[in-house]
Amino acid sequence: MSKTLTIVLILIAIALIAYNVTLLDFQNLLEGNSIIALIGIVASLCAIVLLLIYMTSKKIQKKVNEN
């Protein structure tokens, strides 16, 4: 996976977080569509963390292969 694709996927995840925040009902966070939006936010955050770990591992692999 190229670095460009990884960055695009991170941007898509950030856009999904922004969209899901607009769906939240702060009066009833654990009811109706708000719980689905919270699940979407957590899933997007997990995706971002995984992609950042992937990018870091690729950098480490590149440095190891150079030596």
C-alpha positions as CSV (number, residue, x, y, z in Angstrom):
1,M,0.0,0.0,0.0
2,S,1.5,3.3,-1.0
3,K,1.9,6.3,1.3
4,T,-0.6,8.3,-0.8
5,L,-3.3,5.7,-0.4
6,T,-2.7,5.5,3.4
7,I,-3.1,9.3,3.7
8,V,-6.3,9.3,1.6
9,L,-7.7,6.6,3.8
10,I,-6.9,8.6,6.9
11,L,-8.6,11.7,5.4
12,I,-11.7,9.6,4.6
13,A,-11.7,8.4,8.2
14,I,-11.5,11.9,9.5
15,A,-14.4,12.9,7.2
16,L,-16.4,10.0,8.6
17,I,-15.8,11.2,12.1
18,A,-16.9,14.7,11.1
19,Y,-20.1,13.4,9.6
20,N,-20.9,11.2,12.5
21,V,-20.4,14.1,14.9
22,T,-23.2,15.9,13.1
23,L,-25.5,12.9,13.8
24,L,-25.0,12.9,17.5
25,D,-27.8,14.0,19.8
26,F,-26.0,15.3,22.9
27,Q,-29.1,15.0,25.0
28,N,-29.4,11.3,24.4
29,L,-26.0,9.9,23.4
30,L,-26.8,6.3,24.0
31,E,-30.2,6.1,22.2
32,G,-31.3,5.9,18.5
33,N,-29.0,7.1,15.8
34,S,-26.5,8.6,18.4
35,I,-25.3,5.2,19.4
36,I,-24.7,4.3,15.7
37,A,-22.8,7.6,15.3
38,L,-20.7,6.8,18.3
39,I,-19.8,3.4,17.0
40,G,-18.9,5.0,13.7
41,I,-16.6,7.5,15.4
42,V,-14.9,4.8,17.4
43,A,-14.4,2.6,14.3
44,S,-12.9,5.5,12.4
45,L,-10.6,6.3,15.2
46,C,-9.5,2.6,15.3
47,A,-8.9,2.8,11.5
48,I,-6.7,5.9,11.9
49,V,-4.7,4.3,14.7
50,L,-4.2,1.1,12.6
51,L,-3.1,3.1,9.5
52,L,-0.6,5.2,11.6
53,I,0.8,1.9,13.0
54,Y,1.1,0.6,9.5
55,M,2.9,3.7,8.3
56,T,5.3,3.5,11.3
57,S,6.1,-0.1,10.6
58,K,6.9,0.6,7.0
59,K,9.3,3.4,8.1
60,I,11.0,0.9,10.5
61,Q,11.2,-1.8,7.8
62,K,12.7,0.7,5.3
63,K,15.4,1.7,7.9
64,V,16.2,-2.0,8.7
65,N,16.5,-2.9,5.0
66,E,19.0,0.0,4.4
67,N,21.5,-1.4,6.9
